[in-house]
Amino acid sequence: MGAQRACPPPPSILPSVERLVLFDIDCTLIDGHGAGGRAIMRAIKDVYGVEGELGDYSFHGRTDPGIVRDLADLWGAGDPEAILGRYEGETQPYVVHDLAERLGTPDDMLDALVDRCVARYVELISDEVGKVHIEVLPGVRELVTELAADRRVLVGLLTGNVTEGARIKLAPTGLYPLFRVAAYGSDSALRAELPAVAVARAEKLTGRRFAGKEVVVIGDTPADIECGAGLGVKTIAVATGRHSLDELAAHEPDYLFADMSDWRVVHEAILA
């Protein structure tokens, strides 16, 4: 037998990585033109049987499960009268069984259906994404591609989207395979818990620890700036969403940009 070639190191070992860079998705990487919001509202109507106006409510900086629960509550899904009203004129045994399972405190009624509603959302998001052009925001494609090719950088996602929702939204852009780690809304409904999840996954992947400014969080909302505060991360805010430069500046990110069109400057800030 000929000499055997040495096996390459496992692909999970990335000893040269110096930065963990975590991107938000909506209004940071892409503009989905409301596809996600429409899918969530359709899902709430299908599962909770309620609908309504958003008023001052904003989806930005929240997780998908959190949005589902907030809107279901806002629109009265926790009201026993609203639940009973859905079954007016119905006498089938399944109705009695359904009510017996669901009637309880308002919180019980809301929480019991969150997972089912999120699953329905995942079914609907492909349809909504198919109706729009998913727009990659200025400089994003160049920046993410450059970072993904840099051995010093591990690129990931830090997003309130659930896992499959994130994949569906990013699939049309071709960027999704470039993100090696992620923390999603399906990991926790609380945005503030997600950075630690992403860091733990990055440490498992690379075999090294990430601390402080070695972790970079990039997003368009105050929630993106604040969610990594407990870890002392570097924050880069971009005013490509609902919040203005002045509004974001009040939350004291390490760096603040109108957008990422001058992506080389953003790249320098990441590695600084």
Secondary structure, DSSP 4 states (H G I P E B T S, - for coil): -PPPPPPPPPTT--TT--EEEEE--BTTTEE-TTHHHHHHHHHHHHHH------TT---TT--HHHHHHHHHHHTTTT-HHHHHHTTTT---HHHHHHHHHH-S-HHHHHHTTHHHHHHHHHHHHHHHHHTS--EEPTTHHHHHHHHHT-TTEEEEEE-SS-HHHHHHHHGGGT-GGG--EEE-TTT-S-GGGHHHHHHHHHHHHHSS---GGGEEEEESSHHHHHTTGGGT-EEEEE-SSSS-HHHHHTT--SEEES-SSSHHHHHHHHH-
